[in-house]
Amino acid sequence: MIYEKRGQWCVRINGQLKKFPTKAEAMQAMGMVDKGPDPLEALRAKAPMYNTFEEAVEDHGEDEGDFVEED
């Protein structure tokens, strides 16, 4: 278990409480690797989101992309 308390990152290693100044150091001490940000979240932040098919067509035009309209 890893948690932040009073500005320190805490972990228990072999029953002993260890404190680290950064989350990365605490994770490294536990043998965990920080995978970084979720790649899907990064894509969602960059990609426009549309509520309807019509909004997408207005933004891109009908000839661009492979849009399939569902009833």
mmCIF file as Biopython writes it, N, C-alpha, C and O atoms, coordinates in Angstrom:
data_model
#
loop_
_atom_site.group_PDB
_atom_site.id
_atom_site.type_symbol
_atom_site.label_atom_id
_atom_site.label_alt_id
_atom_site.label_comp_id
_atom_site.label_asym_id
_atom_site.label_entity_id
_atom_site.label_seq_id
_atom_site.pdbx_PDB_ins_code
_atom_site.Cartn_x
_atom_site.Cartn_y
_atom_site.Cartn_z
_atom_site.occupancy
_atom_site.B_iso_or_equiv
_atom_site.auth_seq_id
_atom_site.auth_asym_id
_atom_site.pdbx_PDB_model_num
ATOM 1   N N  . MET A ? 1  ? 0.843   -1.172 0.000   1.0 0.0 1  A 1 
ATOM 2   C CA . MET A ? 1  ? 0.000   0.000  0.000   1.0 0.0 1  A 1 
ATOM 3   C C  . MET A ? 1  ? 0.893   1.241  0.000   1.0 0.0 1  A 1 
ATOM 4   O O  . MET A ? 1  ? 1.888   1.314  0.720   1.0 0.0 1  A 1 
ATOM 5   N N  . ILE A ? 2  ? 0.513   2.198  -0.815  1.0 0.0 2  A 1 
ATOM 6   C CA . ILE A ? 2  ? 1.242   3.453  -0.900  1.0 0.0 2  A 1 
ATOM 7   C C  . ILE A ? 2  ? 0.253   4.588  -0.674  1.0 0.0 2  A 1 
ATOM 8   O O  . ILE A ? 2  ? -0.844  4.589  -1.232  1.0 0.0 2  A 1 
ATOM 9   N N  . TYR A ? 3  ? 0.645   5.548  0.144   1.0 0.0 3  A 1 
ATOM 10  C CA . TYR A ? 3  ? -0.239  6.679  0.428   1.0 0.0 3  A 1 
ATOM 11  C C  . TYR A ? 3  ? 0.575   7.910  0.780   1.0 0.0 3  A 1 
ATOM 12  O O  . TYR A ? 3  ? 1.740   7.821  1.165   1.0 0.0 3  A 1 
ATOM 13  N N  . GLU A ? 4  ? -0.070  9.065  0.639   1.0 0.0 4  A 1 
ATOM 14  C CA . GLU A ? 4  ? 0.581   10.329 0.964   1.0 0.0 4  A 1 
ATOM 15  C C  . GLU A ? 4  ? 0.077   10.818 2.313   1.0 0.0 4  A 1 
ATOM 16  O O  . GLU A ? 4  ? -1.125  10.809 2.580   1.0 0.0 4  A 1 
ATOM 17  N N  . LYS A ? 5  ? 0.998   11.241 3.153   1.0 0.0 5  A 1 
ATOM 18  C CA . LYS A ? 5  ? 0.647   11.753 4.476   1.0 0.0 5  A 1 
ATOM 19  C C  . LYS A ? 5  ? 1.618   12.872 4.830   1.0 0.0 5  A 1 
ATOM 20  O O  . LYS A ? 5  ? 2.831   12.675 4.894   1.0 0.0 5  A 1 
ATOM 21  N N  . ARG A ? 6  ? 1.044   14.058 5.057   1.0 0.0 6  A 1 
ATOM 22  C CA . ARG A ? 6  ? 1.844   15.229 5.447   1.0 0.0 6  A 1 
ATOM 23  C C  . ARG A ? 6  ? 2.984   15.518 4.484   1.0 0.0 6  A 1 
ATOM 24  O O  . ARG A ? 6  ? 4.092   15.859 4.900   1.0 0.0 6  A 1 
ATOM 25  N N  . GLY A ? 7  ? 2.701   15.378 3.186   1.0 0.0 7  A 1 
ATOM 26  C CA . GLY A ? 7  ? 3.695   15.706 2.169   1.0 0.0 7  A 1 
ATOM 27  C C  . GLY A ? 7  ? 4.740   14.638 1.923   1.0 0.0 7  A 1 
ATOM 28  O O  . GLY A ? 7  ? 5.662   14.848 1.135   1.0 0.0 7  A 1 
ATOM 29  N N  . GLN A ? 8  ? 4.614   13.490 2.587   1.0 0.0 8  A 1 
ATOM 30  C CA . GLN A ? 8  ? 5.549   12.381 2.396   1.0 0.0 8  A 1 
ATOM 31  C C  . GLN A ? 8  ? 4.788   11.192 1.823   1.0 0.0 8  A 1 
ATOM 32  O O  . GLN A ? 8  ? 3.621   10.981 2.156   1.0 0.0 8  A 1 
ATOM 33  N N  . TRP A ? 9  ? 5.438   10.422 0.970   1.0 0.0 9  A 1 
ATOM 34  C CA . TRP A ? 9  ? 4.839   9.210  0.427   1.0 0.0 9  A 1 
ATOM 35  C C  . TRP A ? 9  ? 5.283   8.046  1.288   1.0 0.0 9  A 1 
ATOM 36  O O  . TRP A ? 9  ? 6.480   7.825  1.471   1.0 0.0 9  A 1 
ATOM 37  N N  . CYS A ? 10 ? 4.316   7.292  1.822   1.0 0.0 10 A 1 
ATOM 38  C CA . CYS A ? 10 ? 4.593   6.236  2.791   1.0 0.0 10 A 1 
ATOM 39  C C  . CYS A ? 10 ? 4.275   4.863  2.208   1.0 0.0 10 A 1 
ATOM 40  O O  . CYS A ? 10 ? 3.290   4.682  1.493   1.0 0.0 10 A 1 
ATOM 41  N N  . VAL A ? 11 ? 5.137   3.903  2.535   1.0 0.0 11 A 1 
ATOM 42  C CA . VAL A ? 11 ? 4.930   2.507  2.151   1.0 0.0 11 A 1 
ATOM 43  C C  . VAL A ? 11 ? 5.433   1.625  3.289   1.0 0.0 11 A 1 
ATOM 44  O O  . VAL A ? 11 ? 6.295   2.029  4.069   1.0 0.0 11 A 1 
ATOM 45  N N  . ARG A ? 12 ? 4.888   0.433  3.371   1.0 0.0 12 A 1 
ATOM 46  C CA . ARG A ? 12 ? 5.390   -0.559 4.330   1.0 0.0 12 A 1 
ATOM 47  C C  . ARG A ? 12 ? 6.173   -1.606 3.545   1.0 0.0 12 A 1 
ATOM 48  O O  . ARG A ? 12 ? 5.662   -2.238 2.621   1.0 0.0 12 A 1 
ATOM 49  N N  . ILE A ? 13 ? 7.425   -1.762 3.945   1.0 0.0 13 A 1 
ATOM 50  C CA . ILE A ? 13 ? 8.298   -2.737 3.312   1.0 0.0 13 A 1 
ATOM 51  C C  . ILE A ? 13 ? 8.782   -3.675 4.404   1.0 0.0 13 A 1 
ATOM 52  O O  . ILE A ? 13 ? 9.472   -3.257 5.333   1.0 0.0 13 A 1 
ATOM 53  N N  . ASN A ? 14 ? 8.418   -4.942 4.288   1.0 0.0 14 A 1 
ATOM 54  C CA . ASN A ? 14 ? 8.752   -5.942 5.312   1.0 0.0 14 A 1 
ATOM 55  C C  . ASN A ? 14 ? 8.303   -5.496 6.705   1.0 0.0 14 A 1 
ATOM 56  O O  . ASN A ? 14 ? 9.013   -5.694 7.691   1.0 0.0 14 A 1 
ATOM 57  N N  . GLY A ? 15 ? 7.124   -4.896 6.767   1.0 0.0 15 A 1 
ATOM 58  C CA . GLY A ? 15 ? 6.564   -4.484 8.046   1.0 0.0 15 A 1 
ATOM 59  C C  . GLY A ? 15 ? 7.070   -3.157 8.578   1.0 0.0 15 A 1 
ATOM 60  O O  . GLY A ? 15 ? 6.572   -2.675 9.595   1.0 0.0 15 A 1 
ATOM 61  N N  . GLN A ? 16 ? 8.034   -2.563 7.925   1.0 0.0 16 A 1 
ATOM 62  C CA . GLN A ? 16 ? 8.579   -1.284 8.382   1.0 0.0 16 A 1 
ATOM 63  C C  . GLN A ? 16 ? 8.021   -0.144 7.531   1.0 0.0 16 A 1 
ATOM 64  O O  . GLN A ? 16 ? 7.926   -0.256 6.309   1.0 0.0 16 A 1 
ATOM 65  N N  . LEU A ? 17 ? 7.654   0.949  8.192   1.0 0.0 17 A 1 
ATOM 66  C CA . LEU A ? 17 ? 7.153   2.122  7.501   1.0 0.0 17 A 1 
ATOM 67  C C  . LEU A ? 17 ? 8.328   2.912  6.934   1.0 0.0 17 A 1 
ATOM 68  O O  . LEU A ? 17 ? 9.250   3.286  7.658   1.0 0.0 17 A 1 
ATOM 69  N N  . LYS A ? 18 ? 8.279   3.153  5.648   1.0 0.0 18 A 1 
ATOM 70  C CA . LYS A ? 18 ? 9.313   3.940  4.972   1.0 0.0 18 A 1 
ATOM 71  C C  . LYS A ? 18 ? 8.642   5.163  4.373   1.0 0.0 18 A 1 
ATOM 72  O O  . LYS A ? 18 ? 7.524   5.087  3.864   1.0 0.0 18 A 1 
ATOM 73  N N  . LYS A ? 19 ? 9.345   6.308  4.440   1.0 0.0 19 A 1 
ATOM 74  C CA . LYS A ? 19 ? 8.794   7.564  3.912   1.0 0.0 19 A 1 
ATOM 75  C C  . LYS A ? 19 ? 9.725   8.101  2.834   1.0 0.0 19 A 1 
ATOM 76  O O  . LYS A ? 19 ? 10.950  8.032  2.944   1.0 0.0 19 A 1 
ATOM 77  N N  . PHE A ? 20 ? 9.095   8.646  1.776   1.0 0.0 20 A 1 
ATOM 78  C CA . PHE A ? 20 ? 9.852   9.171  0.645   1.0 0.0 20 A 1 
ATOM 79  C C  . PHE A ? 20 ? 9.297   10.530 0.243   1.0 0.0 20 A 1 
ATOM 80  O O  . PHE A ? 20 ? 8.109   10.792 0.428   1.0 0.0 20 A 1 
ATOM 81  N N  . PRO A ? 21 ? 10.141  11.395 -0.304  1.0 0.0 21 A 1 
ATOM 82  C CA . PRO A ? 21 ? 9.664   12.729 -0.704  1.0 0.0 21 A 1 
ATOM 83  C C  . PRO A ? 21 ? 8.792   12.723 -1.967  1.0 0.0 21 A 1 
ATOM 84  O O  . PRO A ? 21 ? 7.984   13.630 -2.166  1.0 0.0 21 A 1 
ATOM 85  N N  . THR A ? 22 ? 8.954   11.699 -2.823  1.0 0.0 22 A 1 
ATOM 86  C CA . THR A ? 22 ? 8.166   11.645 -4.060  1.0 0.0 22 A 1 
ATOM 87  C C  . THR A ? 22 ? 7.489   10.286 -4.206  1.0 0.0 22 A 1 
ATOM 88  O O  . THR A ? 22 ? 7.951   9.278  -3.671  1.0 0.0 22 A 1 
ATOM 89  N N  . LYS A ? 23 ? 6.397   10.289 -4.937  1.0 0.0 23 A 1 
ATOM 90  C CA . LYS A ? 23 ? 5.668   9.052  -5.202  1.0 0.0 23 A 1 
ATOM 91  C C  . LYS A ? 23 ? 6.528   8.098  -6.017  1.0 0.0 23 A 1 
ATOM 92  O O  . LYS A ? 23 ? 6.515   6.888  -5.789  1.0 0.0 23 A 1 
ATOM 93  N N  . ALA A ? 24 ? 7.271   8.645  -6.965  1.0 0.0 24 A 1 
ATOM 94  C CA . ALA A ? 24 ? 8.125   7.808  -7.815  1.0 0.0 24 A 1 
ATOM 95  C C  . ALA A ? 24 ? 9.157   7.039  -6.987  1.0 0.0 24 A 1 
ATOM 96  O O  . ALA A ? 24 ? 9.402   5.861  -7.247  1.0 0.0 24 A 1 
ATOM 97  N N  . GLU A ? 25 ? 9.760   7.690  -6.001  1.0 0.0 25 A 1 
ATOM 98  C CA . GLU A ? 25 ? 10.746  7.022  -5.149  1.0 0.0 25 A 1 
ATOM 99  C C  . GLU A ? 25 ? 10.095  5.929  -4.308  1.0 0.0 25 A 1 
ATOM 100 O O  . GLU A ? 25 ? 10.665  4.853  -4.129  1.0 0.0 25 A 1 
ATOM 101 N N  . ALA A ? 26 ? 8.911   6.208  -3.799  1.0 0.0 26 A 1 
ATOM 102 C CA . ALA A ? 26 ? 8.195   5.211  -3.002  1.0 0.0 26 A 1 
ATOM 103 C C  . ALA A ? 26 ? 7.826   4.000  -3.851  1.0 0.0 26 A 1 
ATOM 104 O O  . ALA A ? 26 ? 7.962   2.858  -3.412  1.0 0.0 26 A 1 
ATOM 105 N N  . MET A ? 27 ? 7.362   4.256  -5.059  1.0 0.0 27 A 1 
ATOM 106 C CA . MET A ? 27 ? 6.996   3.155  -5.954  1.0 0.0 27 A 1 
ATOM 107 C C  . MET A ? 27 ? 8.222   2.338  -6.339  1.0 0.0 27 A 1 
ATOM 108 O O  . MET A ? 27 ? 8.151   1.113  -6.436  1.0 0.0 27 A 1 
ATOM 109 N N  . GLN A ? 28 ? 9.336   3.012  -6.558  1.0 0.0 28 A 1 
ATOM 110 C CA . GLN A ? 28 ? 10.563  2.314  -6.915  1.0 0.0 28 A 1 
ATOM 111 C C  . GLN A ? 28 ? 11.016  1.422  -5.753  1.0 0.0 28 A 1 
ATOM 112 O O  . GLN A ? 28 ? 11.469  0.299  -5.974  1.0 0.0 28 A 1 
ATOM 113 N N  . ALA A ? 29 ? 10.896  1.918  -4.527  1.0 0.0 29 A 1 
ATOM 114 C CA . ALA A ? 29 ? 11.286  1.134  -3.356  1.0 0.0 29 A 1 
ATOM 115 C C  . ALA A ? 29 ? 10.424  -0.116 -3.205  1.0 0.0 29 A 1 
ATOM 116 O O  . ALA A ? 29 ? 10.893  -1.140 -2.709  1.0 0.0 29 A 1 
ATOM 117 N N  . MET A ? 30 ? 9.167   -0.033 -3.634  1.0 0.0 30 A 1 
ATOM 118 C CA . MET A ? 30 ? 8.272   -1.187 -3.560  1.0 0.0 30 A 1 
ATOM 119 C C  . MET A ? 30 ? 8.445   -2.126 -4.753  1.0 0.0 30 A 1 
ATOM 120 O O  . MET A ? 30 ? 7.840   -3.198 -4.800  1.0 0.0 30 A 1 
ATOM 121 N N  . GLY A ? 31 ? 9.270   -1.720 -5.711  1.0 0.0 31 A 1 
ATOM 122 C CA . GLY A ? 31 ? 9.469   -2.531 -6.904  1.0 0.0 31 A 1 
ATOM 123 C C  . GLY A ? 31 ? 8.407   -2.313 -7.954  1.0 0.0 31 A 1 
ATOM 124 O O  . GLY A ? 31 ? 8.266   -3.107 -8.884  1.0 0.0 31 A 1 
ATOM 125 N N  . MET A ? 32 ? 7.652   -1.222 -7.804  1.0 0.0 32 A 1 
ATOM 126 C CA . MET A ? 32 ? 6.607   -0.894 -8.773  1.0 0.0 32 A 1 
ATOM 127 C C  . MET A ? 32 ? 7.169   0.081  -9.793  1.0 0.0 32 A 1 
ATOM 128 O O  . MET A ? 32 ? 8.087   0.848  -9.501  1.0 0.0 32 A 1 
ATOM 129 N N  . VAL A ? 33 ? 6.609   0.038  -10.984 1.0 0.0 33 A 1 
ATOM 130 C CA . VAL A ? 33 ? 7.022   0.953  -12.038 1.0 0.0 33 A 1 
ATOM 131 C C  . VAL A ? 33 ? 5.857   1.878  -12.330 1.0 0.0 33 A 1 
ATOM 132 O O  . VAL A ? 33 ? 4.737   1.418  -12.553 1.0 0.0 33 A 1 
ATOM 133 N N  . ASP A ? 34 ? 6.112   3.174  -12.330 1.0 0.0 34 A 1 
ATOM 134 C CA . ASP A ? 34 ? 5.079   4.142  -12.673 1.0 0.0 34 A 1 
ATOM 135 C C  . ASP A ? 34 ? 4.883   4.098  -14.173 1.0 0.0 34 A 1 
ATOM 136 O O  . ASP A ? 34 ? 5.799   4.396  -14.939 1.0 0.0 34 A 1 
ATOM 137 N N  . LYS A ? 35 ? 3.677   3.722  -14.592 1.0 0.0 35 A 1 
ATOM 138 C CA . LYS A ? 35 ? 3.394   3.582  -16.019 1.0 0.0 35 A 1 
ATOM 139 C C  . LYS A ? 35 ? 3.101   4.915  -16.685 1.0 0.0 35 A 1 
ATOM 140 O O  . LYS A ? 35 ? 2.945   4.972  -17.905 1.0 0.0 35 A 1 
ATOM 141 N N  . GLY A ? 36 ? 3.024   5.974  -15.919 1.0 0.0 36 A 1 
ATOM 142 C CA . GLY A ? 36 ? 2.754   7.287  -16.495 1.0 0.0 36 A 1 
ATOM 143 C C  . GLY A ? 36 ? 1.276   7.482  -16.755 1.0 0.0 36 A 1 
ATOM 144 O O  . GLY A ? 36 ? 0.449   6.688  -16.306 1.0 0.0 36 A 1 
ATOM 145 N N  . PRO A ? 37 ? 0.944   8.527  -17.474 1.0 0.0 37 A 1 
ATOM 146 C CA . PRO A ? 37 ? -0.470  8.816  -17.717 1.0 0.0 37 A 1 
ATOM 147 C C  . PRO A ? 37 ? -1.114  7.775  -18.625 1.0 0.0 37 A 1 
ATOM 148 O O  . PRO A ? 37 ? -0.444  7.159  -19.455 1.0 0.0 37 A 1 
ATOM 149 N N  . ASP A ? 38 ? -2.399  7.590  -18.461 1.0 0.0 38 A 1 
ATOM 150 C CA . ASP A ? 38 ? -3.169  6.659  -19.280 1.0 0.0 38 A 1 
ATOM 151 C C  . ASP A ? 38 ? -3.179  7.167  -20.724 1.0 0.0 38 A 1 
ATOM 152 O O  . ASP A ? 38 ? -3.622  8.288  -20.973 1.0 0.0 38 A 1 
ATOM 153 N N  . PRO A ? 39 ? -2.696  6.361  -21.686 1.0 0.0 39 A 1 
ATOM 154 C CA . PRO A ? 39 ? -2.646  6.843  -23.076 1.0 0.0 39 A 1 
ATOM 155 C C  . PRO A ? 39 ? -4.021  7.178  -23.642 1.0 0.0 39 A 1 
ATOM 156 O O  . PRO A ? 39 ? -4.138  8.082  -24.470 1.0 0.0 39 A 1 
ATOM 157 N N  . LEU A ? 40 ? -5.059  6.470  -23.215 1.0 0.0 40 A 1 
ATOM 158 C CA . LEU A ? 40 ? -6.400  6.782  -23.702 1.0 0.0 40 A 1 
ATOM 159 C C  . LEU A ? 40 ? -6.871  8.140  -23.209 1.0 0.0 40 A 1 
ATOM 160 O O  . LEU A ? 40 ? -7.552  8.859  -23.940 1.0 0.0 40 A 1 
ATOM 161 N N  . GLU A ? 41 ? -6.520  8.500  -21.983 1.0 0.0 41 A 1 
ATOM 162 C CA . GLU A ? 41 ? -6.893  9.812  -21.463 1.0 0.0 41 A 1 
ATOM 163 C C  . GLU A ? 41 ? -6.213  10.918 -22.272 1.0 0.0 41 A 1 
ATOM 164 O O  . GLU A ? 41 ? -6.820  11.957 -22.533 1.0 0.0 41 A 1 
ATOM 165 N N  . ALA A ? 42 ? -4.973  10.704 -22.664 1.0 0.0 42 A 1 
ATOM 166 C CA . ALA A ? 42 ? -4.266  11.696 -23.473 1.0 0.0 42 A 1 
ATOM 167 C C  . ALA A ? 42 ? -4.944  11.864 -24.830 1.0 0.0 42 A 1 
ATOM 168 O O  . ALA A ? 42 ? -5.063  12.981 -25.334 1.0 0.0 42 A 1 
ATOM 169 N N  . LEU A ? 43 ? -5.389  10.755 -25.420 1.0 0.0 43 A 1 
ATOM 170 C CA . LEU A ? 43 ? -6.089  10.837 -26.709 1.0 0.0 43 A 1 
ATOM 171 C C  . LEU A ? 43 ? -7.436  11.537 -26.566 1.0 0.0 43 A 1 
ATOM 172 O O  . LEU A ? 43 ? -7.813  12.353 -27.406 1.0 0.0 43 A 1 
ATOM 173 N N  . ARG A ? 44 ? -8.158  11.210 -25.496 1.0 0.0 44 A 1 
ATOM 174 C CA . ARG A ? 44 ? -9.458  11.840 -25.282 1.0 0.0 44 A 1 
ATOM 175 C C  . ARG A ? 44 ? -9.324  13.349 -25.104 1.0 0.0 44 A 1 
ATOM 176 O O  . ARG A ? 44 ? -10.189 14.108 -25.540 1.0 0.0 44 A 1 
ATOM 177 N N  . ALA A ? 45 ? -8.256  13.778 -24.471 1.0 0.0 45 A 1 
ATOM 178 C CA . ALA A ? 45 ? -8.051  15.208 -24.248 1.0 0.0 45 A 1 
ATOM 179 C C  . ALA A ? 45 ? -7.812  15.938 -25.569 1.0 0.0 45 A 1 
ATOM 180 O O  . ALA A ? 45 ? -8.185  17.104 -25.704 1.0 0.0 45 A 1 
ATOM 181 N N  . LYS A ? 46 ? -7.194  15.268 -26.545 1.0 0.0 46 A 1 
ATOM 182 C CA . LYS A ? 46 ? -6.881  15.900 -27.824 1.0 0.0 46 A 1 
ATOM 183 C C  . LYS A ? 46 ? -8.011  15.765 -28.843 1.0 0.0 46 A 1 
ATOM 184 O O  . LYS A ? 46 ? -8.168  16.624 -29.710 1.0 0.0 46 A 1 
ATOM 185 N N  . ALA A ? 47 ? -8.792  14.699 -28.745 1.0 0.0 47 A 1 
ATOM 186 C CA . ALA A ? 47 ? -9.816  14.420 -29.745 1.0 0.0 47 A 1 
ATOM 187 C C  . ALA A ? 47 ? -11.101 15.180 -29.433 1.0 0.0 47 A 1 
ATOM 188 O O  . ALA A ? 47 ? -11.510 15.264 -28.275 1.0 0.0 47 A 1 
ATOM 189 N N  . PRO A ? 48 ? -11.732 15.730 -30.457 1.0 0.0 48 A 1 
ATOM 190 C CA . PRO A ? 48 ? -13.017 16.400 -30.222 1.0 0.0 48 A 1 
ATOM 191 C C  . PRO A ? 48 ? -14.091 15.369 -29.908 1.0 0.0 48 A 1 
ATOM 192 O O  . PRO A ? 48 ? -14.077 14.268 -30.459 1.0 0.0 48 A 1 
ATOM 193 N N  . MET A ? 49 ? -15.013 15.717 -29.034 1.0 0.0 49 A 1 
ATOM 194 C CA . MET A ? 49 ? -16.108 14.821 -28.684 1.0 0.0 49 A 1 
ATOM 195 C C  . MET A ? 49 ? -17.400 15.381 -29.267 1.0 0.0 49 A 1 
ATOM 196 O O  . MET A ? 49 ? -17.674 16.577 -29.161 1.0 0.0 49 A 1 
ATOM 197 N N  . TYR A ? 50 ? -18.179 14.518 -29.875 1.0 0.0 50 A 1 
ATOM 198 C CA . TYR A ? 50 ? -19.441 14.926 -30.484 1.0 0.0 50 A 1 
ATOM 199 C C  . TYR A ? 50 ? -20.586 14.192 -29.804 1.0 0.0 50 A 1 
ATOM 200 O O  . TYR A ? 50 ? -20.464 13.021 -29.445 1.0 0.0 50 A 1 
ATOM 201 N N  . ASN A ? 51 ? -21.690 14.888 -29.634 1.0 0.0 51 A 1 
ATOM 202 C CA . ASN A ? 51 ? -22.874 14.273 -29.042 1.0 0.0 51 A 1 
ATOM 203 C C  . ASN A ? 51 ? -23.726 13.569 -30.083 1.0 0.0 51 A 1 
ATOM 204 O O  . ASN A ? 51 ? -24.435 12.614 -29.766 1.0 0.0 51 A 1 
ATOM 205 N N  . THR A ? 52 ? -23.662 14.034 -31.320 1.0 0.0 52 A 1 
ATOM 206 C CA . THR A ? 52 ? -24.473 13.436 -32.379 1.0 0.0 52 A 1 
ATOM 207 C C  . THR A ? 52 ? -23.658 13.292 -33.652 1.0 0.0 52 A 1 
ATOM 208 O O  . THR A ? 52 ? -22.599 13.899 -33.815 1.0 0.0 52 A 1 
ATOM 209 N N  . PHE A ? 53 ? -24.183 12.473 -34.542 1.0 0.0 53 A 1 
ATOM 210 C CA . PHE A ? 53 ? -23.570 12.298 -35.850 1.0 0.0 53 A 1 
ATOM 211 C C  . PHE A ? 53 ? -23.568 13.623 -36.611 1.0 0.0 53 A 1 
ATOM 212 O O  . PHE A ? 53 ? -22.604 13.950 -37.303 1.0 0.0 53 A 1 
ATOM 213 N N  . GLU A ? 54 ? -24.640 14.371 -36.479 1.0 0.0 54 A 1 
ATOM 214 C CA . GLU A ? 54 ? -24.763 15.645 -37.186 1.0 0.0 54 A 1 
ATOM 215 C C  . GLU A ? 54 ? -23.674 16.633 -36.778 1.0 0.0 54 A 1 
ATOM 216 O O  . GLU A ? 54 ? -23.149 17.363 -37.619 1.0 0.0 54 A 1 
ATOM 217 N N  . GLU A ? 55 ? -23.333 16.659 -35.491 1.0 0.0 55 A 1 
ATOM 218 C CA . GLU A ? 55 ? -22.253 17.549 -35.028 1.0 0.0 55 A 1 
ATOM 219 C C  . GLU A ? 55 ? -20.931 17.184 -35.697 1.0 0.0 55 A 1 
ATOM 220 O O  . GLU A ? 55 ? -20.173 18.066 -36.099 1.0 0.0 55 A 1 
ATOM 221 N N  . ALA A ? 56 ? -20.657 15.909 -35.813 1.0 0.0 56 A 1 
ATOM 222 C CA . ALA A ? 56 ? -19.414 15.459 -36.439 1.0 0.0 56 A 1 
ATOM 223 C C  . ALA A ? 56 ? -19.391 15.842 -37.909 1.0 0.0 56 A 1 
ATOM 224 O O  . ALA A ? 56 ? -18.358 16.284 -38.412 1.0 0.0 56 A 1 
ATOM 225 N N  . VAL A ? 57 ? -20.525 15.678 -38.618 1.0 0.0 57 A 1 
ATOM 226 C CA . VAL A ? 57 ? -20.608 16.019 -40.029 1.0 0.0 57 A 1 
ATOM 227 C C  . VAL A ? 57 ? -20.429 17.518 -40.215 1.0 0.0 57 A 1 
ATOM 228 O O  . VAL A ? 57 ? -19.756 17.948 -41.152 1.0 0.0 57 A 1 
ATOM 229 N N  . GLU A ? 58 ? -21.026 18.324 -39.329 1.0 0.0 58 A 1 
ATOM 230 C CA . GLU A ? 58 ? -20.861 19.780 -39.418 1.0 0.0 58 A 1 
ATOM 231 C C  . GLU A ? 58 ? -19.400 20.174 -39.291 1.0 0.0 58 A 1 
ATOM 232 O O  . GLU A ? 58 ? -18.932 21.069 -39.994 1.0 0.0 58 A 1 
ATOM 233 N N  . ASP A ? 59 ? -18.685 19.516 -38.406 1.0 0.0 59 A 1 
ATOM 234 C CA . ASP A ? 59 ? -17.287 19.856 -38.156 1.0 0.0 59 A 1 
ATOM 235 C C  . ASP A ? 59 ? -16.362 19.338 -39.263 1.0 0.0 59 A 1 
ATOM 236 O O  . ASP A ? 59 ? -15.399 20.012 -39.629 1.0 0.0 59 A 1 
ATOM 237 N N  . HIS A ? 60 ? -16.652 18.139 -39.798 1.0 0.0 60 A 1 
ATOM 238 C CA . HIS A ? 60 ? -15.737 17.494 -40.744 1.0 0.0 60 A 1 
ATOM 239 C C  . HIS A ? 60 ? -16.262 17.402 -42.166 1.0 0.0 60 A 1 
ATOM 240 O O  . HIS A ? 60 ? -15.473 17.204 -43.090 1.0 0.0 60 A 1 
ATOM 241 N N  . GLY A ? 61 ? -17.534 17.536 -42.371 1.0 0.0 61 A 1 
ATOM 242 C CA . GLY A ? 61 ? -18.095 17.338 -43.703 1.0 0.0 61 A 1 
ATOM 243 C C  . GLY A ? 61 ? -18.427 15.873 -43.923 1.0 0.0 61 A 1 
ATOM 244 O O  . GLY A ? 61 ? -17.876 15.004 -43.247 1.0 0.0 61 A 1 
ATOM 245 N N  . GLU A ? 62 ? -19.308 15.594 -44.845 1.0 0.0 62 A 1 
ATOM 246 C CA . GLU A ? 62 ? -19.759 14.215 -45.052 1.0 0.0 62 A 1 
ATOM 247 C C  . GLU A ? 62 ? -18.726 13.344 -45.738 1.0 0.0 62 A 1 
ATOM 248 O O  . GLU A ? 62 ? -18.729 12.129 -45.540 1.0 0.0 62 A 1 
ATOM 249 N N  . ASP A ? 63 ? -17.843 13.924 -46.538 1.0 0.0 63 A 1 
ATOM 250 C CA . ASP A ? 63 ? -16.893 13.128 -47.308 1.0 0.0 63 A 1 
ATOM 251 C C  . ASP A ? 63 ? -15.670 12.691 -46.507 1.0 0.0 63 A 1 
ATOM 252 O O  . ASP A ? 63 ? -14.942 11.799 -46.942 1.0 0.0 63 A 1 
ATOM 253 N N  . GLU A ? 64 ? -15.434 13.290 -45.369 1.0 0.0 64 A 1 
ATOM 254 C CA . GLU A ? 64 ? -14.247 12.966 -44.585 1.0 0.0 64 A 1 
ATOM 255 C C  . GLU A ? 64 ? -14.566 11.904 -43.548 1.0 0.0 64 A 1 
ATOM 256 O O  . GLU A ? 64 ? -15.558 12.021 -42.827 1.0 0.0 64 A 1 
ATOM 257 N N  . GLY A ? 65 ? -13.747 10.877 -43.462 1.0 0.0 65 A 1 
ATOM 258 C CA . GLY A ? 65 ? -13.921 9.847  -42.443 1.0 0.0 65 A 1 
ATOM 259 C C  . GLY A ? 65 ? -14.959 8.816  -42.831 1.0 0.0 65 A 1 
ATOM 260 O O  . GLY A ? 65 ? -15.717 8.999  -43.784 1.0 0.0 65 A 1 
ATOM 261 N N  . ASP A ? 66 ? -14.982 7.758  -42.099 1.0 0.0 66 A 1 
ATOM 262 C CA . ASP A ? 66 ? -15.937 6.669  -42.322 1.0 0.0 66 A 1 
ATOM 263 C C  . ASP A ? 66 ? -17.002 6.718  -41.241 1.0 0.0 66 A 1 
ATOM 264 O O  . ASP A ? 66 ? -16.888 6.042  -40.219 1.0 0.0 66 A 1 
ATOM 265 N N  . PHE A ? 67 ? -18.028 7.509  -41.463 1.0 0.0 67 A 1 
ATOM 266 C CA . PHE A ? 67 ? -19.094 7.635  -40.496 1.0 0.0 67 A 1 
ATOM 267 C C  . PHE A ? 67 ? -20.213 6.668  -40.856 1.0 0.0 67 A 1 
ATOM 268 O O  . PHE A ? 67 ? -20.589 6.554  -42.022 1.0 0.0 67 A 1 
ATOM 269 N N  . VAL A ? 68 ? -20.739 5.980  -39.864 1.0 0.0 68 A 1 
ATOM 270 C CA . VAL A ? 68 ? -21.869 5.093  -40.076 1.0 0.0 68 A 1 
ATOM 271 C C  . VAL A ? 68 ? -22.981 5.593  -39.198 1.0 0.0 68 A 1 
ATOM 272 O O  . VAL A ? 68 ? -22.849 5.637  -37.975 1.0 0.0 68 A 1 
ATOM 273 N N  . GLU A ? 69 ? -24.075 5.971  -39.817 1.0 0.0 69 A 1 
ATOM 274 C CA . GLU A ? 69 ? -25.222 6.507  -39.074 1.0 0.0 69 A 1 
ATOM 275 C C  . GLU A ? 69 ? -26.102 5.346  -38.642 1.0 0.0 69 A 1 
ATOM 276 O O  . GLU A ? 69 ? -26.485 4.508  -39.458 1.0 0.0 69 A 1 
ATOM 277 N N  . GLU A ? 70 ? -26.420 5.303  -37.356 1.0 0.0 70 A 1 
ATOM 278 C CA . GLU A ? 70 ? -27.292 4.261  -36.817 1.0 0.0 70 A 1 
ATOM 279 C C  . GLU A ? 70 ? -28.642 4.850  -36.519 1.0 0.0 70 A 1 
ATOM 280 O O  . GLU A ? 70 ? -28.755 6.007  -36.113 1.0 0.0 70 A 1 
ATOM 281 N N  . ASP A ? 71 ? -29.684 4.037  -36.725 1.0 0.0 71 A 1 
ATOM 282 C CA . ASP A ? 71 ? -31.045 4.503  -36.423 1.0 0.0 71 A 1 
ATOM 283 C C  . ASP A ? 71 ? -31.428 4.240  -35.006 1.0 0.0 71 A 1 
ATOM 284 O O  . ASP A ? 71 ? -32.540 4.572  -34.595 1.0 0.0 71 A 1 
#
